[in-house]
Amino acid sequence: MLEDLDARLVALVDGALPEAEAQALRAEIAADPDLQARLDALDVNLSSLSDQADALLADAPPMSEGAAPRGSLAGLAMAASVALALVLGGALIGSRLGGGEDWRDFAAAYHLLYQPETLAAPMQGDGGVAQVSEALGQDLSALADVEGLDFRRAQILGWQDQTLIQFAYLDANGRPVAVCIMENTDDIVGVSTSTAHRHGLATTTLMDRYVRVLVIGPDADTDTQALGQSVAAQLGMFTRS
C-alpha cells in the first residue's frame, strides 16, 4: 500500500524506524530510483510541519460545551487528517522550491504528489474543462483529447497572482502526466520550445504569444518533447498568429 510505504519513508526521515528495518529500506531506495524520488518528495522539515499543524489547531473554532454528539469524534479525526494533509502538501511543495525557482518548478514539485490511484476515477461531466477555459479566457477543450494520453481532469491552480491551469492524464502505462498552462504576456514570434529536468522529472516548455505550456512526464526518461508537440498542435500553437 502506498500509504504504508509513505509512513515508512516518513519514519525513516524522522529517525523513527528500527535500525534493521531502516537499513533494509535504505537498500530498497538505493535500488529503486522511483522510491528515491518519493523519499526526496517526502523529506520535509517535520518540526516545521508540527509548528504549522499547531497553528492550524490554534485557529480552529472552539468546540461547544457539553458532551460530544455521537459520531463527532470520528468527524474530528477526519477534519484533523484533512488539515494535516493540507499542511503536508504545502510543506512538501515548499521544501522542494528555492526562492529563485519559477512556476515550472512549482508545477513539477506538485506533480510529485500524484500516484496512479490519484487519477483512478475521472471527474464527472467534462472533467473541469469548461471551468478552466473560462478561468484562462481561452478554449482549452482540445486538451481533453491528446494522442497517447488518457485525460482524467482539469483544475485551477495558481502561481503568485497568476492563474495556473493543470490538465492531468494517465499515460499508456497508467502513470500520471500533466500539462500546465499559463497566460503569456511576452511579445514573442512563433513557438519557443525547451526541455529540462525538474525535481527528477522530464519536462518540456512551449511558449507562443498567448500561452506558456509545461508538459511534465512521470519520470526522467519520458519523451516530453514529443508530447509537447502533440499538445502544441492541439492548441494550434503552430498555426495561430
ChimeraX attribute file (.defattr): number of C-alpha atoms within 10 A of each C-alpha:
attribute: neighborCount
match mode: 1-to-1
recipient: residues
	/A:1	6
	/A:2	9
	/A:3	8
	/A:4	9
	/A:5	14
	/A:6	15
	/A:7	13
	/A:8	18
	/A:9	25
	/A:10	18
	/A:11	14
	/A:12	20
	/A:13	18
	/A:14	14
	/A:15	11
	/A:16	12
	/A:17	16
	/A:18	10
	/A:19	11
	/A:20	9
	/A:21	12
	/A:22	18
	/A:23	13
	/A:24	10
	/A:25	18
	/A:26	16
	/A:27	11
	/A:28	13
	/A:29	17
	/A:30	11
	/A:31	11
	/A:32	12
	/A:33	14
	/A:34	15
	/A:35	18
	/A:36	17
	/A:37	17
	/A:38	17
	/A:39	19
	/A:40	18
	/A:41	19
	/A:42	24
	/A:43	18
	/A:44	21
	/A:45	14
	/A:46	15
	/A:47	10
	/A:48	12
	/A:49	18
	/A:50	14
	/A:51	12
	/A:52	18
	/A:53	19
	/A:54	13
	/A:55	11
	/A:56	14
	/A:57	14
	/A:58	10
	/A:59	9
	/A:60	9
	/A:61	7
	/A:62	8
	/A:63	8
	/A:64	7
	/A:65	6
	/A:66	6
	/A:67	8
	/A:68	10
	/A:69	7
	/A:70	8
	/A:71	8
	/A:72	11
	/A:73	11
	/A:74	10
	/A:75	11
	/A:76	11
	/A:77	11
	/A:78	12
	/A:79	12
	/A:80	15
	/A:81	12
	/A:82	12
	/A:83	16
	/A:84	19
	/A:85	13
	/A:86	13
	/A:87	18
	/A:88	20
	/A:89	18
	/A:90	14
	/A:91	19
	/A:92	22
	/A:93	21
	/A:94	15
	/A:95	16
	/A:96	20
	/A:97	16
	/A:98	10
	/A:99	6
	/A:100	6
	/A:101	10
	/A:102	12
	/A:103	17
	/A:104	21
	/A:105	19
	/A:106	19
	/A:107	25
	/A:108	27
	/A:109	22
	/A:110	17
	/A:111	21
	/A:112	22
	/A:113	15
	/A:114	16
	/A:115	16
	/A:116	15
	/A:117	11
	/A:118	12
	/A:119	18
	/A:120	12
	/A:121	10
	/A:122	16
	/A:123	13
	/A:124	9
	/A:125	9
	/A:126	14
	/A:127	18
	/A:128	18
	/A:129	22
	/A:130	15
	/A:131	15
	/A:132	24
	/A:133	17
	/A:134	11
	/A:135	15
	/A:136	18
	/A:137	10
	/A:138	14
	/A:139	14
	/A:140	20
	/A:141	15
	/A:142	13
	/A:143	21
	/A:144	21
	/A:145	13
	/A:146	17
	/A:147	13
	/A:148	12
	/A:149	21
	/A:150	19
	/A:151	22
	/A:152	22
	/A:153	21
	/A:154	27
	/A:155	17
	/A:156	18
	/A:157	14
	/A:158	14
	/A:159	14
	/A:160	8
	/A:161	6
	/A:162	12
	/A:163	16
	/A:164	22
	/A:165	25
	/A:166	23
	/A:167	23
	/A:168	27
	/A:169	24
	/A:170	21
	/A:171	18
	/A:172	10
	/A:173	8
	/A:174	16
	/A:175	18
	/A:176	27
	/A:177	26
	/A:178	25
	/A:179	23
	/A:180	23
	/A:181	26
	/A:182	20
	/A:183	19
	/A:184	14
	/A:185	11
	/A:186	12
	/A:187	8
	/A:188	12
	/A:189	10
	/A:190	13
	/A:191	15
	/A:192	12
	/A:193	15
	/A:194	12
	/A:195	16
	/A:196	15
	/A:197	16
	/A:198	18
	/A:199	20
	/A:200	20
	/A:201	20
	/A:202	21
	/A:203	30
	/A:204	24
	/A:205	21
	/A:206	21
	/A:207	23
	/A:208	23
	/A:209	18
	/A:210	17
	/A:211	19
	/A:212	20
	/A:213	25
	/A:214	27
	/A:215	28
	/A:216	31
	/A:217	27
	/A:218	24
	/A:219	22
	/A:220	18
	/A:221	12
	/A:222	15
	/A:223	16
	/A:224	24
	/A:225	21
	/A:226	12
	/A:227	22
	/A:228	24
	/A:229	17
	/A:230	17
	/A:231	22
	/A:232	20
	/A:233	15
	/A:234	18
	/A:235	18
	/A:236	12
	/A:237	19
	/A:238	13
	/A:239	10
	/A:240	10
	/A:241	10
